[in-house]
Amino acid sequence: MKRPAMRPRPDVLQADADAEGHADGRGDADGRGGARERASRVQSLDRALDILEALAAAGGEVGLSELSERVGLHVSTVHRLLSVLVGRGYARQSGITGRYALGGQAMRLAASATPGPSDVRAQARPALQALAARSGETSNLVVPLDDAAVYIDQAPSRHMVRMFTQIGTRAPLYCTAAGKAILAHRPKGEIETYLAHAALEPRTAHTLTDGAALRAQLDQIRAEGYAVDEGEMEDGVRCVAAPIRDHAGHALAAISISGPAERFTGERIHQVLPALLEATADLSARIGYLPPGPDGATSGRTSPPRRR
């Protein structure tokens, strides 16, 4: 006995078509018709995904002919698949221009797949505690907000004299370890926009206020996988940070370890750096980041930072 369909769907995406064809004797006796039909459905799904990716890459509305050229399919095929995507809410068509863009359902799927600050905080909490215990210093979870770094969680040092940053504090990107780790893993265009407009004000005598010098340091951070703050935000404080990266390789957060410079020395940073990189790599992998293969750029190294 057949299950009644929950909702009618076009033949190109109808998952039960082959089974129904065999049930009433319409399928080929040797199963070749069913195999062809299954291959056709897979091809239709593949083409529909190509269309969604093209709509996402366009960043706005796209005409039918242009979309057809982008995906390399006939206009009639694209129109047929778009009618399904529009009907399901994954694409939308402007009633004014007739052009197409991603629909609300695609946006909802993307939002559900992208961790928000609360998700990152829950996943990172055990790592913060482990790093604080391992280093003896305060560990922080930081997320970007516009052109600032915002502290959203912290595991305190066991020492009486320790670093403390109020949860919710905003700090500059250019002179904090976490901020630089985040900034270095932004797309190049965003980095250049930031350098062109940010006021690189000196917070201490160690703050980098020259755009070219900061750009070079960001290149180094991106290559090595971690950033160091040598008293650039506050005198007498040293900090090391590494990014938590999303599927695109951009930093959606960073974990930093900070302490008094006289105790948290360059040698001590060298000792705790492998644990920090391991923790952020694990969190990045859970979120969907895939490190480059052997032929790509190297991921973070575990060499000690240069001392100034």
C-alpha positions as CSV (number, residue, x, y, z in Angstrom):
1,M,0.0,0.0,0.0
2,K,1.4,3.3,-1.1
3,R,1.9,6.2,1.4
4,P,0.0,9.3,0.3
5,A,2.4,12.1,-0.7
6,M,2.8,14.8,1.9
7,R,3.0,17.4,-0.9
8,P,3.1,17.3,-4.7
9,R,6.5,17.7,-6.2
10,P,7.8,18.1,-9.8
11,D,9.0,14.9,-11.5
12,V,12.6,16.1,-11.5
13,L,12.8,15.9,-7.7
14,Q,10.2,13.3,-7.0
15,A,12.0,10.7,-4.9
16,D,9.3,8.0,-5.2
17,A,8.9,7.9,-8.9
18,D,11.1,4.9,-9.6
19,A,9.5,2.8,-6.8
20,E,6.0,3.7,-8.0
21,G,7.0,2.8,-11.6
22,H,8.0,-0.7,-10.6
23,A,5.0,-1.2,-8.3
24,D,2.5,-0.7,-11.2
25,G,4.6,-2.5,-13.8
26,R,5.8,0.7,-15.6
27,G,9.6,0.0,-14.9
28,D,11.8,-1.9,-17.3
29,A,11.9,-5.6,-16.6
30,D,15.6,-5.6,-16.3
31,G,15.7,-2.5,-14.0
32,R,17.5,-0.3,-16.6
33,G,14.6,2.2,-16.7
34,G,14.8,2.6,-12.9
35,A,18.6,3.1,-13.0
36,R,18.2,5.8,-15.7
37,E,15.5,7.5,-13.7
38,R,17.6,7.5,-10.6
39,A,20.5,9.0,-12.5
40,S,18.2,11.7,-13.9
41,R,17.1,12.6,-10.4
42,V,20.7,12.8,-9.2
43,Q,21.6,15.0,-12.2
44,S,18.7,17.3,-11.4
45,L,19.7,17.6,-7.8
46,D,23.3,18.4,-8.9
47,R,22.1,21.1,-11.3
48,A,19.8,22.6,-8.7
49,L,22.7,22.9,-6.3
50,D,24.8,24.5,-9.0
51,I,22.1,27.1,-9.4
52,L,22.0,27.8,-5.6
53,E,25.7,28.2,-5.5
54,A,25.6,30.6,-8.5
55,L,22.9,32.6,-6.8
56,A,25.0,32.8,-3.6
57,A,28.1,33.8,-5.5
58,A,26.2,36.6,-7.4
59,G,25.5,38.4,-4.1
60,G,22.3,39.8,-5.5
61,E,19.7,39.4,-8.1
62,V,20.6,37.6,-11.4
63,G,18.6,37.4,-14.6
64,L,17.6,34.0,-16.1
65,S,20.0,34.3,-19.1
66,E,22.9,35.3,-17.0
67,L,22.3,32.5,-14.6
68,S,22.0,30.0,-17.4
69,E,25.4,31.1,-18.6
70,R,27.0,30.9,-15.2
71,V,25.9,27.3,-14.7
72,G,26.3,26.2,-18.3
73,L,22.7,24.9,-18.7
74,H,19.9,25.7,-21.2
75,V,17.6,28.5,-20.2
76,S,14.6,26.1,-20.2
77,T,16.4,23.7,-17.8
78,V,17.4,26.5,-15.5
79,H,13.8,27.9,-15.5
80,R,12.3,24.5,-14.7
81,L,14.6,24.0,-11.8
82,L,14.2,27.5,-10.5
83,S,10.4,27.0,-10.4
84,V,11.0,24.2,-7.9
85,L,13.5,26.2,-5.9
86,V,11.2,29.2,-5.8
87,G,8.3,27.0,-4.8
88,R,10.3,25.6,-1.9
89,G,11.6,28.9,-0.8
90,Y,15.2,28.3,-1.6
91,A,15.2,31.0,-4.4
92,R,13.0,34.0,-4.9
93,Q,12.0,35.9,-8.0
94,S,11.5,39.7,-7.9
95,G,8.0,40.7,-8.9
96,I,9.4,43.9,-10.3
97,T,12.6,42.9,-12.3
98,G,11.8,39.2,-12.7
99,R,15.4,38.4,-11.6
100,Y,16.3,35.7,-9.1
101,A,18.2,35.6,-5.8
102,L,18.6,33.3,-2.8
103,G,15.4,32.7,-0.9
104,G,14.6,32.8,2.8
105,Q,14.8,29.0,3.2
106,A,18.4,29.0,1.9
107,M,19.3,31.8,4.4
108,R,17.7,29.8,7.3
109,L,19.8,26.7,6.4
110,A,23.0,28.8,6.2
111,A,22.2,30.4,9.6
112,S,21.5,27.1,11.2
113,A,24.9,25.8,9.9
114,T,26.9,28.8,11.1
115,P,27.7,28.7,14.9
116,G,26.8,31.9,16.8
117,P,28.7,33.3,19.7
118,S,26.7,31.2,22.2
119,D,27.5,28.0,20.2
120,V,31.2,28.8,20.1
121,R,31.2,29.7,23.8
122,A,29.7,26.3,24.7
123,Q,32.1,24.4,22.6
124,A,35.2,26.4,23.7
125,R,34.5,26.4,27.4
126,P,36.3,23.1,28.2
127,A,39.3,24.2,26.1
128,L,39.5,27.5,28.0
129,Q,39.6,25.7,31.3
130,A,42.2,23.2,30.1
131,L,44.4,26.0,28.7
132,A,44.2,28.0,31.9
133,A,45.1,25.0,34.0
134,R,48.0,24.1,31.6
135,S,49.4,27.6,31.3
136,G,48.6,28.9,34.8
137,E,47.4,32.1,33.1
138,T,44.0,33.5,32.1
139,S,42.5,32.2,28.9
140,N,39.9,34.2,26.9
141,L,37.4,33.6,24.2
142,V,37.1,36.6,21.8
143,V,34.7,37.2,18.8
144,P,34.8,39.9,16.2
145,L,32.1,42.6,16.2
146,D,32.5,45.2,13.4
147,D,36.1,46.4,13.8
148,A,36.5,45.4,17.4
149,A,37.3,42.2,19.4
150,V,34.7,41.4,22.1
151,Y,35.5,39.2,25.1
152,I,32.7,36.7,25.7
153,D,34.2,34.1,28.0
154,Q,37.2,33.6,30.3
155,A,38.9,31.0,32.5
156,P,40.9,32.8,35.2
157,S,44.5,32.2,36.2
158,R,45.2,30.4,39.4
159,H,47.6,33.1,40.5
160,M,46.7,36.0,42.8
161,V,48.3,38.5,40.3
162,R,46.5,37.8,37.0
163,M,45.0,39.3,34.0
164,F,41.2,40.0,34.0
165,T,39.1,41.4,31.3
166,Q,35.4,42.1,31.9
167,I,33.1,40.0,29.8
168,G,31.6,42.2,27.1
169,T,34.7,44.4,26.8
170,R,35.5,45.6,23.3
171,A,39.2,45.9,22.4
172,P,40.9,47.1,19.1
173,L,41.8,44.5,16.6
174,Y,45.2,46.0,15.7
175,C,46.9,45.8,19.1
176,T,45.6,42.7,20.8
177,A,46.7,39.2,20.1
178,A,43.2,37.9,19.7
179,G,42.2,40.9,17.5
180,K,45.3,40.4,15.3
181,A,44.6,36.6,15.0
182,I,41.0,37.5,13.8
183,L,42.1,40.3,11.5
184,A,44.8,38.3,9.8
185,H,42.3,35.6,8.8
186,R,39.9,38.0,7.1
187,P,39.7,38.2,3.3
188,K,42.5,40.4,1.9
189,G,40.0,43.0,0.7
190,E,38.6,43.4,4.2
191,I,42.1,43.7,5.7
192,E,42.9,46.5,3.2
193,T,39.7,48.3,4.0
194,Y,40.4,48.1,7.7
195,L,44.0,49.4,7.3
196,A,42.7,52.2,5.2
197,H,40.2,53.4,7.7
198,A,41.3,52.3,11.2
199,A,42.8,54.9,13.5
200,L,46.0,53.0,14.6
201,E,46.4,55.0,17.8
202,P,49.4,54.2,20.1
203,R,48.2,52.5,23.3
204,T,51.7,51.9,24.5
205,A,55.2,52.5,23.2
206,H,55.0,49.0,21.6
207,T,51.8,49.5,19.5
208,L,52.2,49.2,15.8
209,T,50.8,52.4,14.3
210,D,52.2,52.0,10.8
211,G,49.9,50.4,8.3
212,A,52.6,48.7,6.3
213,A,54.3,47.3,9.4
214,L,50.9,46.0,10.6
215,R,50.2,44.4,7.2
216,A,53.5,42.6,7.3
217,Q,52.8,41.3,10.8
218,L,49.3,40.1,9.7
219,D,51.0,38.2,6.9
220,Q,53.3,36.5,9.4
221,I,50.4,35.7,11.7
222,R,48.5,34.1,8.8
223,A,51.5,32.0,7.9
224,E,52.3,30.9,11.5
225,G,48.8,30.5,12.7
226,Y,49.1,32.5,15.9
227,A,49.5,36.1,17.1
228,V,51.4,37.7,20.0
229,D,50.8,40.9,21.8
230,E,54.0,42.2,23.4
231,G,52.6,44.9,25.6
232,E,50.9,46.6,22.6
233,M,47.6,47.2,24.3
234,E,48.7,47.5,27.9
235,D,52.2,47.8,29.4
236,G,53.5,44.8,31.3
237,V,51.1,42.3,29.7
238,R,52.0,39.6,27.2
239,C,49.4,37.6,25.3
240,V,49.3,34.9,22.6
241,A,46.2,33.9,20.6
242,A,45.1,31.6,17.8
243,P,42.0,31.7,15.6
244,I,39.0,29.4,15.5
245,R,38.3,29.2,11.8
246,D,35.1,28.5,9.9
247,H,34.6,26.4,6.7
248,A,36.0,29.3,4.6
249,G,39.1,29.6,6.8
250,H,38.0,33.0,8.3
251,A,38.3,33.5,12.0
252,L,34.9,33.5,13.7
253,A,36.6,33.7,17.1
254,A,40.0,33.4,18.8
255,I,41.3,32.0,22.0
256,S,44.0,34.0,23.8
257,I,46.2,33.3,26.9
258,S,47.4,36.4,28.7
259,G,49.5,37.1,31.8
260,P,52.0,39.5,33.4
261,A,55.0,39.9,31.1
262,E,57.6,39.1,33.8
263,R,55.9,35.7,34.3
264,F,54.4,34.9,30.9
265,T,57.7,35.1,29.1
266,G,58.5,34.2,25.5
267,E,59.8,30.9,26.7
268,R,56.6,30.2,28.6
269,I,54.6,31.1,25.5
270,H,56.8,28.6,23.5
271,Q,55.7,25.9,26.1
272,V,52.0,26.5,26.0
273,L,51.7,27.3,22.2
274,P,51.3,23.7,21.0
275,A,48.3,23.2,23.4
276,L,46.7,26.4,22.2
277,L,47.1,25.5,18.6
278,E,45.8,22.0,19.2
279,A,42.7,23.4,21.0
280,T,41.8,25.9,18.3
281,A,42.5,23.4,15.5
282,D,40.1,21.0,17.2
283,L,37.4,23.6,17.6
284,S,37.9,24.8,14.0
285,A,37.5,21.2,12.7
286,R,34.2,20.8,14.7
287,I,32.9,23.9,13.0
288,G,33.8,22.7,9.6
289,Y,37.2,24.0,8.8
290,L,39.4,21.7,6.7
291,P,43.1,22.5,6.8
292,P,45.0,22.8,3.5
293,G,46.4,19.7,2.0
294,P,50.1,19.0,1.3
295,D,50.1,21.2,-1.7
296,G,48.4,24.1,0.0
297,A,49.6,26.7,2.5
298,T,50.8,25.3,5.8
299,S,48.7,25.5,8.9
300,G,49.9,27.0,12.1
301,R,53.5,26.2,13.3
302,T,54.5,25.5,16.8
303,S,57.7,27.5,16.8
304,P,58.2,30.2,19.5
305,P,57.4,33.8,18.6
306,R,60.2,36.1,17.9
307,R,61.3,38.2,20.9
308,R,61.6,41.9,20.5
